[in-house]
Amino acid sequence: MKRKKLMIAFGTVILTLGITQSCTKLDKKVYSVVPTADFYQTPAQIAAGVAPAYVAMQAIPDGNVMQMNEITSDEIVVPTRGNDWYDGGQWQSLWLHKFKPDVFVDGGWSDLNNGISQVNFTLNVLNGLTNKPANINSIVAELKVLRAYFIFQFMDMFGNIPLVTDYNTDPSKVKQSSRADVYAFLDNELSTNIPLLSTTVDKTTYGRVTQYFGYMLQAKLYMNAQVYTGTPQWAKAITALNNVINSGKYILQPNYFDNFSITNDGSGENIFVVPFDKVHIGGMNWEMQTLHYSSSLTYGLTGQPWNGFCSTADVYNKYDASDVRRQQFLVGQQYAADGKTPLTDPQANLPVIFDPNVTSISDASGAFRMAGARNIKYHPEAGTAGNQSNDGVIFRLADAYLMLAEASMHISDNATALTMVNKVRERAGVADWTMSDLTYSNLLDERSRELMWEGWRRNDLIRFQVADPATHYFTGARTPAKTDDGDTHAFLFPIPAPELLTNPNLKQNPGY
């Protein structure tokens, strides 16, 4: 299967060498399997050696980090349907911005810390090799830029964070670094290491960090510089984005959904993905999270989906009827695989008719089991019950176009902004914008339509609100049930209580 064959082998190595996730330093018993002095000398050995550092990425496209970044936004709501999806109120707390420093929030903290720890461990192994490979500098750069991704997300979500870059550092004794200091660290780390990364885009670098991964991450850092430091860096973001766009390595995939299909390893648009495979690399469970219990009959699934994640009418109605991207949502009467037999909900004894109008955060009625538009952007895979084979997208070219449009608007280059937006809109089959359409509010809506459920919405809403504090894009009221936050403390998640207990040097974020 095109490039994924190589990545299945890489993924098998990941599963073999994978280390149990932890928010603390990895157990030093791992030294019992440290590579010998003769290791890291062939491409296969190098792939095996760096594989554990990529393990934590499997938690990103469909895990705590993605959920915390999307369910706190306007794009995903997880209403309580009778006794389903309450789980101590954790899903409601994300939507309502009533976060608690509890175990649920600790999941995101731990997933990101785990990624940092695994990279630090691998770098420690490399530094200890007697016989270092000839391309040691590029290997180290790959790992440091991968670690920069975890640190970026960590800082973005939690603010002042413990910055650990040495495996031998005791994480229980580290003090927090300010957001500005973490920003400066990432700026230097990326500027130093990106030039050392590969510019090859083929099966040998699929699912691996390249220069273009680095430039996309650098662009995200600069796009949000005003949030992190108080000073915008639009021109620097534009430079990073042009390094991706002008490389000629990527195209807008003609069919939008090819970027997310079961065989999306063939996409020419995806800059970085996390490979998944139903046999070898599990963890991609979007079909289970969003579909109704009876939807297994539509898609030939081997288990009942969980009837959870959905989007509201406010989100669904942002799409024109002609917008091909609207097809990622299921609304209305649902049918079995034959396309003719209507699905029913056996417990409610009602037809399965998805209604995007979610008017309550909790409802025990039978009809509410069908509330919310369901998202099949990552198309369900017959013969699975989760662990589908769609690779999880982290960076793609359309995001680069829309970020360039946004940054260009901020420096009054509206001609470039309009060109970039219309490239994306033309692929979606909707009318080009004119200059009068080019507003920040419209652009934020376009980012939602294009990047729906891809894990960037919280980041976008906060950035746009910081640039224009009167807008309340992130903190404002939303249906169902969310009132205006009243302040901006929810821009950051609370430091989880278990982490405060483990490390007394940590200070809780304001408002918690």
Secondary structure, DSSP 8 states (H G I E B T S, - for coil): -TTHHHHHHHHHHHHHH-----SS---GGGGGG---TT-S-SHHHHHHHHHHHHGGGGGSTTSHHHHHHHHTTTS-B--EETTBT-GGGHHHHHHHT---SSHHHHHHHHHHHHHHHHHHHHHHHHHT-SS--TTHHHHHHHHHHHHHHHHHHHHHHHSSEE----TTS-GGG--EE-HHHHHHHHHHHHHHHGGGS----STTTTTS--HHHHHHHHHHHHHTHHHHHSS--HHHHHHHHHHHHTT------SSGGGGTSTTGGG-SSEEEEE--BTTTB----HHHHHS-GGGHHHHT-SS------BB-HHHHTTS-TT-GGGGGEE-EE-B-TTSSSB-EETTTTEE-EEBS----SEE-SSGGGGBSBEE-SS---TT-SS-----EEEEEHHHHHHHHHHHHHHTT-HHHHHHHHHHHHHHHT-----GGG--HHHHHHHHHHHHTTSS-HHHHHHHHHHHSTTS-TTTS-BTTTB---SSSGGGS----HHHHHH-TT----TT-
